Every structure is written in structure tokens, then in C-alpha cells.
Amino acid sequence: MIRRGLAQQMRWKGELPSHAKVVVVGGGIIGNSVAYHLTKEGWNDVVVLEKGTATCGTTWHAAGLIGQLRGTSQETALSKMGAETFRRLLKETDQDTGFKQHGSITLSRCPDRTTLLKRNAARAGCFGIEASIITAEDAAERFPTLDPSIFECALWLPNDGVASPTDVTNAFMKGAKQGGAKVFENTTVTGFIKNKRNGLVEGVETSNGTIGCEYVINCSGLWSNQVGKMAGVCVPLHACEHFYVVTDTINGIHGKLPVLRDPDQQAYYREWSGGIVLGGFELKAKPCFLEGPPESFEFQLLEDDFEHFYPVIEGAFEAMPILKDTNIRNMVNGPESFTPDNQYILGESPECENFWVAAGMNSSGIASSTGAGWALAKWLTHPKKQPPFDLSAVDIKRFGHYANSQNFVRTRSSETLGMHYTIPYPRFELEQGRPLRTSPLYDTLKDSGAVFGSKFGWERANYFNTNAHQADPTVYSFEKPAWMEIVNNEVIQTTTKCSIFDVSSFSKFSIQGKDAEKFCDFVCGANMSIEINDLIYTSILNDKGGYISDVTVTRIASDHFYVVAPTTHATKDLSFLRQRAAEYNFCVGISDTTGATGVLAVQGPLSNKVLSESCGSPKPYDFESIKPNSSAIVEIGNHAVRVSRVSYVGQLGVEIHCPIEQLKGVYDRLIAHPEASNAGYYCIEALRIAAGYRAWGHEMTTDDTPVHVGTSFAFDFSNKNGISGTVLHQLKEDGVANLDSRIISVRMSADSETVLWGGETVLRDGVVVGYLTSGSYVKSLSTSVGLATIKNQGMPLNNKFLKSGDWSVNVAGELYPIHVSFKPPRDIVV
């Protein structure tokens, strides 16, 4: 764990070359993994620059835990690569990695943790991870110093393990050098040379000279933000103090013990030299290096702080009473990098196309080193710079300009460190660093009882407390939280009268120029030869036919289109659109108008009445004249606004788009109507699932095509010149039933009180065939409904397949019968 090993002997002895295809900045485990995997892809002109000596930053003091199960199938796939790669490295390089695969145990002290472990066990099976729920007594047999009396049960993952961070780094380094890469230590990057016309990095300035390059990959760990700033790139991470203690030897502790986690006490344990390493992820962390890490911080630690760490030690005394009489050999307080959402950062930066990042590992750098290095290498070497599969959860473009604030990142990082062991309840919201981005209605909605969530930095009303119903937003549950009754009332209001939603956080883009229609035809799935003021729901696709985004596009003028996309897509969509326009020489200008435009969704059977009677003009506007897929400029009070006939809740309704400074005036007129009420995003979520509407990040990812998702109606198959080429045409010709996966609708039995949240495993005839991508309880349907992705099991994915099997859903280890269909959940007859 705390070893420096052979790094000094392995550095490149020659002079810094004048040029390299790729320069990797940072010689820790991530930088060397990236270099190794680039050589495996045939890119051997790679140079790694390390300011000190390899592993000297944070790698050397890492605890070396290797876990495989993550929150999504993609993240789990990356984590699973470690075990196989560590074995392969030993054979390739004759460098031991210290990898030992003796499993891991996660303990539960409370009912909600037990529910989580049971949910994780079911999800693990769906992701191809061996897992089982065991008793506390079984856990104590595997880790004999454990007192089982205070625990309810445990999750056993037999294929987890531990490794030596320094040894793994040395193995990656040796393998990279065998593939042609060069590693230069004691070489500090001092700046970047950028092309003054296109802004690309052309060279790297160092303490030992300048090296030209085609690509830079920032793997600088603690220093990644500072290195990024040299190139005008924001890397939102901050260092926090991370603690563990090492005990003297303990009778019964040996090298074949599994990793042990006691998350209810924020603690983990692993064997080390006959003793125990006790580490923790405190709920309130201590950010460090408030002005940025020092220039030199090699093989150094921070000061011990037993007072801060004592709650973890105190919990360990309960779990392992033997520790009360065991000496602590030393404390390790090492800085680690944490990000605003507890996910690491990977990919091409939005500010500079040839500047890539692999950093912010959130104390999972050893476990994630293989997957992160492999994914970035595959991504960078792809001819179209496409990731090997959906990596949206870790893509640096998931952040926006709001994350440029180090004050925000520092504040948020003190919370995200503790997220490692916080129960990830459904609809969990982070609290620190808020509010950050607000619409002009924030104070008004707050005064009306709004309880806000945060997305892409935006404060968005999730639901509205009323005098009759109040819910504490900090109280979470896997069952029916208190806010569910409030949301049920908002659903009833929306389906019987009229609700108003502030959805101004939508990403919005303006595409203008003489090639605007041709460009939209190229990147979108639909035929964009539409009339002025018409709109169309469609997709922005990649070369594989997968979703970049699902959008609504309105033609404003002959050379002007207005695009509305999901909230989290402001950075990634803008980058994608601009890159494709430049790559294919379209004469268009593309700008982000998100902050300049406010949006209200007015939804429900009485929406036309509310709108018409709120205009304030002598002759009320006939809103029924605004047909589906069309818009019109309408005066509401003193404000001329664009009203678009579109709904995401399956009800009669419109969206109102207006300059942001007019939003409050328009809202005030509408909400004054006696049939109109406020409603929030939880209501939208329940209704869109019931209507079978797909959502980005749930049913739609970059791996999913409109054919797979069931949105082919929004794709023009006559257009074979679009960016996705003939991929979708071939899928259609092959037949929908023969796809490798499809989205289906799920509905539980009538009057079922079980709540579906998404992530639950779906079974057919007792065999796992998929999992829920979305779920919600809908009181008007008297049950829970959801959408699920199912995999082809060698039979056509058609109605016969659905009707011929016995279907069930695994909710925390219990199987419940479900009804399935390709129809929307609300239309399933039970």
C-alpha cells in the first residue's frame, strides 16, 4: 500500500522528444493506465510526464480496495475489467500487482440498509456480478474478529479484492513502455502552446523543454484543475482529507480475509501485514488545499486528526471489540480528489477539442484505473472520437460553466466524500453549494411551498408543500415517502384541471445560417423541411444511430431553428453540434440560449381555458387553433410569447417560451386563474412514465437507437444522408423483434402498495431478462408502473414473447408479478 517500488528504476533515461502524438500529464496510476491502454490500441507514440516520481501524489497512499458493483451497467462493466487486467499485467510484465481476490462483505445495521443490500444483490445478478445476501453470522465466519450481534445481514461479493497501488502503477508503466511509450519523471508541465486560430494545444512547455503534440491527456490528480487552467479548461474537482489508521497485528487477521465495509458507520476494513486498515468516508469531510495544492507535495501526508476521525473509530469498537485493546500503529491522512457528483471525470474537454481528461477519481482510482484507462484509450483512438459505450455518467461534458467556481466545488466536495456510504435513496438530493442557478420564479415558487431539487446547477421545483400536506425533503424512503401524497394530488390536478410547471432549465440552442435546414437534417432523425412556426420532436444521433439527445426543434425562420434539449445537455449538445458543423463544413452559427429563455409548461384538460382567459385582450385567443407540432406568437398580458403545442405528461397542453425577463409576468397572469395550480418535476416524472414517454439517461443513452427505444416515429427513414447513415435502416429491415434489446412497459397488479423506483430486476419465467429504467407509483392508476429494458434471450422480442411468459419484478429480494406490454403503462389492462 505505502510502497515506492521500482518507479525510479523504470523512468526513461533519454532526452525529452520534440514531438509525440499523445502527451499524458501525470504519472500516477491513472496516467500510466491510460498510456498502457493507448499502446494496446496501437498508439505507441505516447509520452508520460510526471512532475515528481511515479505514484508520488495520491496513488502511493491509497488503500487499494477493488470493488466491482457500481450504480449502472456501464460503470460496473468498467470496474469488472480490473481483475482480468491485473492478472494479465503479471504475465505481460512479470510485475506483481499485489492483487488478491478474496471478496468483500458489506454489512447492514438498519432496515433501510438491508433493503439497499437486497436491491444491490438483485442488480448485481443483472450486471453479471456474483452476489448473495448472507447472515451476520456468516459474515463473522468470513471475518472472525467481527461481532455479528449488531448487524442484520450482509452482502457478499466473492470476486472483489485488493491490490497494491504502487505495484499496479509500476505494472502499467512497464507495460506501457513495452508498448513503446516513454515516461519522464521530474518533468513539470509549466504551460501549453495553443494555436491562436483554432485554440488547439500544439505543444507542452515543461521544466525540461517543450514537446509538440496532437493530444494532451490531463491525468494530474490533485493538480488536474491547475493543469487544466493552463489550457483554459475547467476540471471541477477539489482535494479533501481522507483518513485511515493501521493497527498492530491482531490474532486471527491474515492475508486471505475479504474487504469489510460497515457503511452505517462510514467505515471499511482490510487486512494489512497481519493488522487492520480502518478507513472511513465521513459524512462531513474536510476540504484541504483551499487555494490549490502546493507545487511540490511528493510522498507527503497531511497532519493527523484523530478528533475528526474518532466517530469512525468509535463505530469500529462496536463492530470489532478486539480493536479496543489494539494499538494504532499510524494514521494516514492523505489528500484525495473529489468531484461535485462523486463520479470521476473522463473525456474530451468542451473548451479544447484535443485536451482530454482522466481525473477526479473520488477515492476509487485503484478500482477504476483499468476501466478508466481502457475507456479513454478506446474513446480517443476511435476515428469519430466515440466512446466504446455510454459514458455519460463520467463524461466531463456533464458539467457546465456553473462548475467553474472553486468555491462551489470545494463546498460540494465536503458532501460528496460522504456519499460513498450514504444510502442512495430514490430521489436523493445533494444539499451543499445551493442554490446556484435559479429562474426568476425561484423566490415566488419558494414562497408558494416549492421544495427544490438540483439538476445541472439549476434549482427546480420537485413538488409543492401545501397547508394540507407537508413533507420534509430530507426524509427519504424506499417505500412511500411523505411527498408522494402531495405529488399524487398534483397528478390529479394535472389530469383533471391545469398545472403550471417552471421548466426553464431546459437546454436551449439557436441554429442560424444559410445551411441551417441542411445541418438540422444531417444531425436530427426527422425531416426538418418544416414550415415556419412548426415544430417537431426528434433525436440528435451519433454515427452508430445512438442518442446524443432527444429534442424538440422549432423553425423560427427560413434560416433559423430553435432547439430544446434535456437540462443536463447544455454542454455536451452544444459541443457535439459545433463539432459536427465544423467537421462537415456547414455554414451555421450555434449558440446556447438557455439562460436567456424562460419556459412554462401549462398542462391539463383545462389548459386552453386557463390560457385563453389569461390573455387579457378584448378577444381571447383561440388556443385550440394551435395544433400539435406547431407554435404561434401570442400575447399574454403585455408579453408576446411563443406558445408551442407539446406535452411531456400525456395531457392537453403547451409550452410557453419567452425572454427570461418576461417569465414572471407571464406566470403571474396564469397562476392567478382559479383552475391553475403549481406542480413540480415529480409530477412530470410520474405522468411521463404512465404515458410511456422515454427519458434521456433512463430509456435513452448513446448506446440506444430510436428503433431500440421505440421512438422510430420521430425518425425519417427516407433520409439516408443523415449522420447515422444506414444504421437505423438496417435495424428496421432486420425487424424490431430481432433487436438485441427493447423497451417495454410494466404495470404491477391493481392496488399494489409496492413502489417501483427504477433499477429493479425484471424476470421472465424466473430468468433475469432486464431491469427497470424508470418507475413510479401513480395513485390514479392505484399501482406502480415503469419502463424496462429487456435483452434478447434467443427469441424474438415481440408480443408473443411478452404474453407467453410469467413476468415478475425483484424488489429488494421479493418477487412480485407484473403485467408487461409495448403499450404505455397506463393503457395496460390488469
Backbone hydrogen bonds, N-H to C=O, Kabsch-Sander energy under -0.5 kcal/mol:
donor,donor_aa,acceptor,acceptor_aa,energy
3,R,1,M,-1.0
7,A,4,R,-1.2
9,Q,6,L,-0.6
10,M,6,L,-1.1
10,M,7,A,-0.8
11,R,7,A,-0.7
11,R,8,Q,-0.6
12,W,183,V,-3.0
20,A,212,G,-2.0
21,K,45,D,-0.9
22,V,45,D,-1.8
23,V,215,Y,-2.4
24,V,22,V,-0.5
24,V,47,V,-3.4
25,V,23,V,-0.6
25,V,217,I,-2.9
26,G,24,V,-0.8
26,G,49,L,-3.2
32,N,28,G,-2.1
33,S,29,I,-1.8
34,V,30,I,-2.7
35,A,31,G,-2.2
36,Y,32,N,-2.5
37,H,33,S,-2.7
38,L,34,V,-2.2
39,T,35,A,-2.0
40,K,36,Y,-1.5
41,E,37,H,-1.0
41,E,38,L,-0.6
42,G,39,T,-1.5
43,W,38,L,-2.3
44,N,42,G,-1.0
46,V,44,N,-1.8
47,V,22,V,-2.5
48,V,182,K,-3.2
49,L,24,V,-3.1
50,E,48,V,-0.5
50,E,184,F,-2.9
55,T,27,G,-0.7
56,C,53,T,-2.1
60,W,55,T,-1.9
61,H,58,T,-0.7
62,A,59,T,-1.6
66,I,161,G,-3.0
67,G,65,L,-0.6
76,T,72,T,-2.3
77,A,73,S,-2.2
78,L,74,Q,-1.8
79,S,75,E,-2.2
80,K,76,T,-2.4
81,M,77,A,-0.6
81,M,78,L,-0.9
82,G,79,S,-1.3
84,E,80,K,-0.7
85,T,81,M,-2.3
86,F,82,G,-3.0
87,R,83,A,-1.6
88,R,84,E,-2.1
89,L,85,T,-2.9
90,L,86,F,-1.5
91,K,87,R,-1.4
92,E,88,R,-2.7
93,T,89,L,-3.0
94,D,90,L,-1.7
95,Q,89,L,-0.6
96,D,94,D,-0.6
100,K,162,V,-2.8
102,H,100,K,-1.0
103,G,160,D,-2.6
104,S,157,L,-1.6
105,I,259,V,-2.7
106,T,155,L,-2.1
107,L,105,I,-0.5
107,L,261,R,-3.0
108,S,153,C,-1.9
114,T,110,C,-2.1
115,T,111,P,-2.4
116,L,112,D,-2.2
117,L,113,R,-2.7
118,K,114,T,-2.2
119,R,115,T,-2.3
120,N,116,L,-2.8
121,A,117,L,-2.4
122,A,118,K,-1.9
123,R,119,R,-2.4
124,A,120,N,-2.7
125,G,121,A,-1.5
126,C,122,A,-1.3
127,F,123,R,-1.6
128,G,125,G,-0.9
129,I,124,A,-3.2
132,S,156,W,-1.6
134,I,154,A,-2.7
139,A,135,T,-2.0
140,A,136,A,-2.1
141,E,137,E,-1.6
142,R,138,D,-1.5
143,F,139,A,-1.8
146,L,143,F,-2.1
147,D,319,A,-3.0
150,I,147,D,-0.8
151,F,148,P,-1.7
152,E,108,S,-2.9
153,C,108,S,-0.6
154,A,134,I,-2.2
155,L,106,T,-2.6
156,W,132,S,-3.2
156,W,154,A,-0.5
157,L,104,S,-2.6
157,L,155,L,-0.5
160,D,157,L,-1.5
161,G,66,I,-2.3
162,V,100,K,-2.2
163,A,64,G,-2.0
164,S,97,T,-2.4
168,V,164,S,-2.8
169,T,165,P,-2.3
170,N,166,T,-2.5
171,A,167,D,-2.1
172,F,168,V,-2.6
173,M,169,T,-2.8
174,K,170,N,-2.7
175,G,171,A,-2.6
176,A,172,F,-2.7
177,K,173,M,-2.4
178,Q,174,K,-2.3
179,G,175,G,-1.2
180,G,177,K,-1.5
181,A,176,A,-2.5
182,K,46,V,-2.5
184,F,48,V,-3.3
185,E,183,V,-0.6
186,N,52,G,-2.9
187,T,50,E,-2.8
190,T,205,E,-2.9
191,G,205,E,-1.4
193,I,203,G,-2.8
194,K,192,F,-0.6
195,N,200,L,-3.1
199,G,195,N,-1.9
202,E,193,I,-3.8
203,G,193,I,-1.5
204,V,211,I,-3.0
205,E,191,G,-2.7
206,T,209,G,-1.8
207,S,188,T,-1.9
209,G,206,T,-1.4
211,I,204,V,-2.4
212,G,18,S,-3.2
213,C,202,E,-1.9
214,E,20,A,-0.8
214,E,21,K,-1.4
215,Y,21,K,-1.7
216,V,354,N,-2.4
217,I,23,V,-2.5
218,N,216,V,-0.5
218,N,356,W,-3.5
219,C,25,V,-2.4
219,C,217,I,-1.0
223,W,220,S,-2.2
224,S,221,G,-2.1
227,V,223,W,-2.8
228,G,224,S,-2.5
229,K,225,N,-2.2
230,M,226,Q,-1.2
231,A,227,V,-0.7
231,A,228,G,-1.5
232,G,229,K,-1.4
233,V,228,G,-3.0
235,V,233,V,-0.5
237,L,235,V,-1.5
238,H,338,F,-2.4
240,C,336,E,-2.6
241,E,286,K,-2.9
242,H,334,G,-1.8
244,Y,332,V,-1.8
245,V,278,L,-2.6
246,V,330,N,-2.8
247,T,276,I,-2.3
248,D,327,N,-2.5
250,I,274,G,-2.7
253,I,250,I,-2.0
254,H,252,G,-0.6
257,L,254,H,-1.3
259,V,103,G,-2.3
260,L,269,Y,-2.5
261,R,105,I,-3.0
262,D,267,A,-3.0
265,Q,262,D,-2.1
266,Q,263,P,-1.7
267,A,262,D,-1.9
268,Y,279,G,-2.3
269,Y,260,L,-3.1
270,R,277,V,-1.5
272,W,275,G,-2.4
275,G,272,W,-2.1
277,V,270,R,-3.3
278,L,245,V,-2.6
278,L,276,I,-0.6
279,G,268,Y,-2.3
279,G,277,V,-0.6
280,G,243,F,-1.4
281,F,266,Q,-1.8
285,A,283,L,-0.6
285,A,414,S,-2.5
288,C,239,A,-2.4
292,G,289,F,-2.7
297,F,295,E,-0.5
299,F,56,C,-2.8
299,F,297,F,-0.5
302,L,333,N,-3.3
309,F,305,D,-1.7
310,Y,306,F,-1.3
312,V,309,F,-1.2
313,I,309,F,-1.5
314,E,310,Y,-3.2
315,G,311,P,-1.8
316,A,312,V,-1.8
317,F,313,I,-1.7
318,E,314,E,-0.9
319,A,315,G,-1.9
320,M,316,A,-3.1
323,L,320,M,-2.5
324,K,321,P,-1.7
325,D,322,I,-1.2
326,T,323,L,-1.6
329,R,246,V,-2.5
329,R,327,N,-0.6
330,N,246,V,-1.5
332,V,244,Y,-3.5
333,N,331,M,-0.6
334,G,242,H,-2.1
334,G,332,V,-0.6
336,E,240,C,-2.3
338,F,238,H,-2.7
342,N,339,T,-0.9
345,I,359,A,-3.0
346,L,394,V,-2.4
347,G,357,V,-1.5
349,S,355,F,-2.6
355,F,352,C,-1.9
356,W,216,V,-3.6
356,W,354,N,-0.6
357,V,347,G,-2.4
358,A,218,N,-2.4
359,A,345,I,-2.1
362,N,337,S,-1.5
364,S,361,M,-1.6
368,S,364,S,-2.5
369,S,365,G,-0.8
369,S,366,I,-0.5
372,A,368,S,-2.9
373,G,369,S,-2.1
374,W,370,T,-2.9
375,A,371,G,-2.8
376,L,372,A,-2.4
377,A,373,G,-2.1
378,K,374,W,-2.6
379,W,375,A,-2.5
380,L,376,L,-3.0
381,T,377,A,-2.2
382,H,378,K,-0.9
382,H,379,W,-0.6
385,K,382,H,-2.1
394,V,391,L,-1.5
395,D,391,L,-1.4
396,I,346,L,-2.5
398,R,395,D,-2.1
399,F,396,I,-1.5
403,A,400,G,-1.8
404,N,401,H,-2.3
405,S,402,Y,-0.9
406,Q,404,N,-0.6
409,V,405,S,-2.2
410,R,406,Q,-2.7
411,T,407,N,-2.2
412,R,408,F,-2.8
413,S,409,V,-2.5
414,S,410,R,-1.1
415,E,412,R,-1.7
416,T,412,R,-2.1
417,L,413,S,-1.6
419,M,415,E,-0.6
419,M,416,T,-0.8
420,H,417,L,-1.2
421,Y,418,G,-1.1
422,T,418,G,-0.7
425,Y,423,I,-2.2
428,F,425,Y,-1.6
434,R,431,E,-0.7
436,L,457,G,-0.6
437,R,457,G,-2.0
442,Y,439,S,-2.0
445,L,441,L,-3.2
446,K,442,Y,-2.6
447,D,443,D,-2.4
448,S,444,T,-0.9
449,G,446,K,-1.6
450,A,445,L,-2.6
451,V,463,Y,-3.0
452,F,450,A,-0.6
453,G,460,R,-3.1
455,K,458,W,-2.1
458,W,455,K,-2.5
459,E,437,R,-2.6
460,R,453,G,-2.7
460,R,458,W,-0.6
462,N,451,V,-3.0
463,Y,451,V,-1.1
465,N,449,G,-2.9
465,N,463,Y,-0.5
466,T,469,H,-3.0
475,V,472,D,-1.8
476,Y,474,T,-0.7
484,M,481,P,-1.7
485,E,482,A,-0.7
486,I,482,A,-0.6
487,V,483,W,-2.5
488,N,484,M,-2.6
489,N,485,E,-1.7
490,E,486,I,-1.8
491,V,487,V,-2.6
492,I,488,N,-2.2
493,Q,489,N,-2.5
494,T,490,E,-2.4
495,T,491,V,-2.2
496,T,492,I,-1.2
497,K,493,Q,-2.7
498,C,675,E,-0.8
499,S,603,Q,-3.0
500,I,677,S,-2.6
501,F,601,A,-2.5
503,V,501,F,-0.9
503,V,599,V,-1.8
506,F,503,V,-1.7
507,S,565,A,-1.6
509,F,563,V,-2.6
510,S,591,S,-2.6
511,I,561,F,-2.9
512,Q,510,S,-0.5
512,Q,589,G,-2.5
513,G,559,D,-2.1
515,D,587,C,-1.8
516,A,513,G,-1.8
519,F,515,D,-3.0
520,C,516,A,-2.5
521,D,517,E,-2.4
522,F,518,K,-1.7
523,V,519,F,-2.4
524,C,520,C,-2.2
525,G,539,S,-1.9
528,M,526,A,-0.7
530,I,528,M,-2.2
533,N,555,R,-3.6
534,D,531,E,-2.1
535,L,629,N,-1.9
536,I,553,V,-2.0
538,T,536,I,-0.5
538,T,551,V,-2.8
540,I,549,S,-3.1
541,L,523,V,-1.8
541,L,539,S,-0.5
542,N,546,G,-2.4
545,G,542,N,-2.0
547,Y,701,T,-1.4
547,Y,704,D,-1.8
548,I,540,I,-3.4
549,S,540,I,-1.8
551,V,538,T,-2.2
552,T,564,V,-2.1
553,V,536,I,-2.6
554,T,562,Y,-2.8
555,R,534,D,-2.6
556,I,554,T,-0.8
556,I,560,H,-2.2
557,A,560,H,-1.8
560,H,557,A,-1.5
561,F,511,I,-2.8
562,Y,554,T,-3.0
563,V,509,F,-2.8
563,V,561,F,-0.5
564,V,552,T,-2.6
565,A,507,S,-3.0
569,H,566,P,-1.8
570,A,567,T,-0.9
572,K,397,K,-0.7
573,D,569,H,-2.4
574,L,569,H,-0.6
574,L,570,A,-1.0
575,S,571,T,-2.3
576,F,572,K,-2.4
577,L,573,D,-2.9
578,R,574,L,-2.3
579,Q,575,S,-2.4
580,R,576,F,-2.5
581,A,577,L,-2.3
582,A,578,R,-2.2
583,E,579,Q,-2.9
584,Y,580,R,-2.1
585,N,582,A,-0.9
586,F,581,A,-2.5
588,V,586,F,-1.5
589,G,512,Q,-3.7
591,S,510,S,-2.1
593,T,508,K,-2.5
593,T,591,S,-0.6
594,T,508,K,-0.7
596,A,593,T,-0.8
597,T,593,T,-0.9
597,T,594,T,-1.0
598,G,658,C,-2.9
600,L,656,I,-2.1
601,A,501,F,-2.6
602,V,600,L,-0.6
602,V,654,V,-2.7
603,Q,499,S,-2.5
603,Q,601,A,-0.6
604,G,652,L,-3.3
606,L,497,K,-2.5
607,S,604,G,-2.2
610,V,606,L,-2.5
611,L,607,S,-2.8
612,S,608,N,-2.8
613,E,609,K,-2.4
614,S,610,V,-0.6
614,S,611,L,-0.9
615,C,611,L,-0.5
615,C,612,S,-0.9
623,F,621,Y,-1.3
625,S,622,D,-1.7
626,I,623,F,-1.4
627,K,625,S,-1.1
629,N,645,R,-1.3
630,S,627,K,-1.0
631,S,533,N,-1.6
632,A,643,V,-1.8
634,V,632,A,-0.6
634,V,641,V,-2.9
636,I,634,V,-0.6
636,I,639,H,-2.9
637,G,615,C,-2.9
637,G,635,E,-0.6
639,H,636,I,-1.5
640,A,638,N,-0.5
641,V,634,V,-3.1
641,V,639,H,-0.7
642,R,657,H,-2.6
643,V,632,A,-3.0
643,V,641,V,-0.6
644,S,642,R,-0.5
644,S,655,E,-3.0
645,R,630,S,-2.6
646,V,644,S,-1.3
654,V,602,V,-2.4
655,E,644,S,-2.5
656,I,600,L,-3.3
657,H,642,R,-3.1
657,H,655,E,-0.6
658,C,598,G,-2.2
660,I,596,A,-2.4
662,Q,659,P,-2.4
663,L,660,I,-1.0
666,V,662,Q,-2.1
667,Y,663,L,-2.7
668,D,664,K,-2.8
669,R,665,G,-1.4
670,L,666,V,-1.9
671,I,667,Y,-3.0
672,A,668,D,-0.9
673,H,670,L,-1.7
676,A,673,H,-1.7
677,S,498,C,-1.3
679,A,500,I,-1.6
681,Y,461,A,-2.5
682,Y,462,N,-2.0
683,C,462,N,-0.6
683,C,680,G,-0.6
684,I,680,G,-1.6
685,E,681,Y,-2.6
686,A,682,Y,-2.2
687,L,683,C,-2.3
688,R,684,I,-2.8
689,I,685,E,-2.0
690,A,686,A,-2.0
691,A,687,L,-1.9
692,G,689,I,-1.4
693,Y,688,R,-2.8
697,G,700,M,-3.0
698,H,695,A,-1.7
699,E,695,A,-1.6
700,M,695,A,-1.8
704,D,701,T,-1.4
709,V,705,T,-2.5
710,G,706,P,-1.6
711,T,706,P,-2.4
712,S,706,P,-0.5
714,A,711,T,-2.0
715,F,712,S,-2.1
716,D,525,G,-3.9
717,F,715,F,-0.9
719,N,716,D,-1.5
720,K,718,S,-1.0
723,I,522,F,-3.2
725,G,722,G,-1.9
727,V,724,S,-1.8
730,Q,726,T,-2.2
731,L,727,V,-1.9
732,K,728,L,-2.4
733,E,729,H,-2.3
734,D,730,Q,-2.3
735,G,731,L,-0.9
735,G,732,K,-0.6
738,N,735,G,-1.4
739,L,736,V,-1.8
742,R,790,I,-1.7
743,I,708,H,-1.1
744,I,788,A,-2.7
745,S,821,S,-3.6
746,V,786,G,-2.9
747,R,819,H,-2.3
748,M,784,S,-2.5
749,S,817,P,-0.7
751,D,782,S,-1.6
752,S,749,S,-1.7
759,G,772,L,-2.7
761,T,810,N,-0.8
762,V,770,G,-2.8
763,L,808,S,-2.9
764,R,767,V,-2.7
765,D,806,D,-3.3
766,G,806,D,-0.5
767,V,764,R,-1.8
769,V,762,V,-2.6
770,G,762,V,-1.3
771,Y,789,T,-1.6
772,L,760,E,-2.9
773,T,787,L,-2.3
774,S,787,L,-1.7
775,G,757,W,-0.7
776,S,785,V,-2.4
778,V,783,T,-2.5
779,K,777,Y,-0.5
781,L,778,V,-1.4
782,S,778,V,-0.6
782,S,779,K,-1.1
783,T,778,V,-1.4
785,V,776,S,-2.8
786,G,746,V,-2.4
787,L,774,S,-1.7
788,A,744,I,-2.5
789,T,771,Y,-2.3
790,I,742,R,-2.5
790,I,788,A,-0.5
791,K,769,V,-3.2
792,N,740,D,-2.7
797,L,737,A,-3.6
798,N,796,P,-1.9
802,L,798,N,-1.7
803,K,799,N,-2.9
804,S,800,K,-1.9
805,G,802,L,-0.6
807,W,805,G,-0.6
808,S,763,L,-2.2
809,V,816,Y,-2.3
810,N,761,T,-2.8
811,V,809,V,-0.8
811,V,814,E,-3.0
812,A,810,N,-0.7
814,E,811,V,-1.6
816,Y,809,V,-2.2
818,I,807,W,-1.6
819,H,747,R,-3.1
821,S,745,S,-1.6
826,R,690,A,-2.5
827,D,824,P,-1.8
828,I,825,P,-1.4
